[in-house]
Amino acid sequence: MRQLDKLADRFEQKLLKYADDLKTEQQGTSELFFGSAENQETFTKEIMNDKSPAYQLLYKYYMQGGKPCSFSLDASAEPKVGAKWVLTVSPESLKTPVYSVLNNMFTKIIKKPMSQKQTEADAAAKQGFGSGQNHIANIEMKEE
């Protein structure tokens, strides 16, 4: 019986170690794109600030033409599938300037451009990491 107890204890220790290894190795979408959930939160707060370049870009467009405009940014990392930024912009003509502003903001926080982080996140997601789609931020300018 004592032999069986020792075997059970060793099994339990190995199982706990394996579980700890899994916890530290699994990276979700936030970690793949931002390094941490805190960095993602910082980026979101920067975007949503009414003095941010992203907000100001849409505000100026809206005030000059009186036409509604918006964007929504998500990060998607599907395990074994891949990772990508999901940027929806209206009107479509603002997509390049919005991406450029977001990329500059992202690079200041993460120290790498969005395209590089997407490439890294995509490779990791294809190996099984990621946790689905995370909404990052959206801004909408329209008449109330």
C-alpha positions as CSV (number, residue, x, y, z in Angstrom):
1,M,0.0,0.0,0.0
2,R,2.9,2.4,0.8
3,Q,4.3,1.8,-2.6
4,L,1.0,2.7,-4.2
5,D,0.8,5.9,-2.1
6,K,4.3,7.0,-3.3
7,L,3.3,6.3,-6.9
8,A,0.1,8.3,-6.5
9,D,2.1,11.2,-5.0
10,R,4.6,11.3,-7.8
11,F,1.8,11.1,-10.4
12,E,0.0,14.0,-8.6
13,Q,3.2,16.1,-8.6
14,K,3.8,15.5,-12.3
15,L,0.2,16.3,-13.1
16,L,0.4,19.6,-11.1
17,K,3.7,20.5,-12.8
18,Y,2.1,19.8,-16.2
19,A,-0.9,22.0,-15.4
20,D,1.4,24.8,-14.3
21,D,3.4,24.5,-17.6
22,L,0.2,24.7,-19.6
23,K,-0.9,27.9,-17.7
24,T,2.3,29.7,-18.5
25,E,2.5,28.5,-22.1
26,Q,-1.0,29.4,-23.3
27,Q,-1.2,32.8,-24.8
28,G,-4.5,34.5,-25.6
29,T,-5.2,37.1,-28.2
30,S,-4.2,40.0,-25.9
31,E,-0.8,38.5,-25.3
32,L,-0.2,37.7,-29.0
33,F,-1.0,41.2,-30.2
34,F,0.0,43.3,-27.2
35,G,2.2,41.3,-24.9
36,S,-0.3,41.7,-22.1
37,A,-3.9,42.6,-21.3
38,E,-2.6,45.8,-19.7
39,N,-0.9,46.9,-22.9
40,Q,-4.2,46.3,-24.8
41,E,-6.1,48.4,-22.2
42,T,-3.5,51.2,-22.5
43,F,-3.9,51.2,-26.3
44,T,-7.7,51.2,-26.1
45,K,-7.6,54.1,-23.6
46,E,-5.3,56.1,-25.9
47,I,-7.6,55.6,-28.9
48,M,-10.7,56.6,-27.0
49,N,-9.2,59.8,-25.6
50,D,-10.9,62.7,-27.3
51,K,-7.5,64.3,-27.9
52,S,-6.1,61.2,-29.6
53,P,-5.0,61.4,-33.2
54,A,-7.7,58.7,-34.1
55,Y,-10.5,60.6,-32.5
56,Q,-9.3,63.9,-34.0
57,L,-9.1,62.5,-37.5
58,L,-12.7,61.4,-37.4
59,Y,-13.8,64.6,-35.7
60,K,-12.2,66.8,-38.3
61,Y,-13.7,64.7,-41.1
62,Y,-17.1,64.9,-39.6
63,M,-16.9,68.7,-38.9
64,Q,-15.7,69.5,-42.4
65,G,-18.3,67.6,-44.3
66,G,-21.0,66.9,-41.8
67,K,-21.0,63.2,-42.9
68,P,-21.0,60.3,-40.4
69,C,-17.8,58.4,-40.0
70,S,-16.6,55.6,-37.8
71,F,-14.1,52.8,-37.3
72,S,-14.0,49.6,-35.2
73,L,-10.8,47.7,-34.5
74,D,-10.6,44.1,-33.3
75,A,-7.7,41.7,-32.9
76,S,-8.5,38.1,-33.9
77,A,-6.4,35.0,-33.1
78,E,-8.0,31.7,-33.7
79,P,-5.9,28.7,-32.6
80,K,-4.6,26.5,-35.4
81,V,-6.1,29.0,-37.9
82,G,-4.3,32.4,-37.7
83,A,-4.4,35.9,-36.5
84,K,-5.3,39.2,-38.0
85,W,-6.4,42.8,-37.3
86,V,-10.0,43.4,-38.1
87,L,-10.4,47.1,-39.0
88,T,-13.8,48.3,-40.3
89,V,-13.9,52.0,-41.4
90,S,-16.7,54.1,-42.8
91,P,-16.4,55.7,-45.3
92,E,-13.9,53.4,-46.9
93,S,-11.9,56.4,-48.1
94,L,-10.7,56.9,-44.5
95,K,-9.3,53.4,-44.0
96,T,-5.7,54.2,-44.9
97,P,-5.5,57.4,-42.8
98,V,-7.2,55.6,-39.8
99,Y,-4.9,52.6,-40.1
100,S,-1.9,55.0,-40.3
101,V,-2.9,56.9,-37.1
102,L,-3.7,53.6,-35.2
103,N,-0.4,52.1,-36.3
104,N,1.6,55.2,-35.1
105,M,-0.2,55.0,-31.7
106,F,0.3,51.3,-31.5
107,T,4.0,51.6,-32.3
108,K,4.5,54.1,-29.5
109,I,3.1,51.8,-27.0
110,I,4.2,48.3,-28.2
111,K,7.5,49.5,-29.9
112,K,6.6,47.5,-33.0
113,P,4.3,48.2,-36.0
114,M,0.9,46.6,-36.2
115,S,1.9,44.6,-39.3
116,Q,4.9,43.0,-37.5
117,K,2.8,42.1,-34.4
118,Q,0.2,40.6,-36.8
119,T,2.8,38.5,-38.4
120,E,4.1,37.3,-35.0
121,A,0.6,36.6,-33.7
122,D,-0.4,34.8,-36.9
123,A,2.6,32.4,-36.6
124,A,1.7,31.7,-32.9
125,A,-2.0,31.3,-33.6
126,K,-1.2,28.7,-36.3
127,Q,0.7,26.8,-33.6
128,G,-2.4,26.7,-31.4
129,F,-2.3,29.9,-29.4
130,G,-5.0,32.6,-29.3
131,S,-8.4,33.0,-27.7
132,G,-10.7,34.3,-30.4
133,Q,-11.6,37.9,-31.3
134,N,-11.0,40.8,-28.9
135,H,-12.7,44.2,-29.5
136,I,-10.1,46.9,-29.1
137,A,-11.9,50.2,-29.8
138,N,-14.4,52.0,-31.9
139,I,-15.3,55.6,-32.5
140,E,-18.3,56.9,-34.3
141,M,-19.1,60.5,-35.4
142,K,-22.7,61.1,-36.3
143,E,-25.6,63.6,-35.7
144,E,-27.4,62.8,-32.5
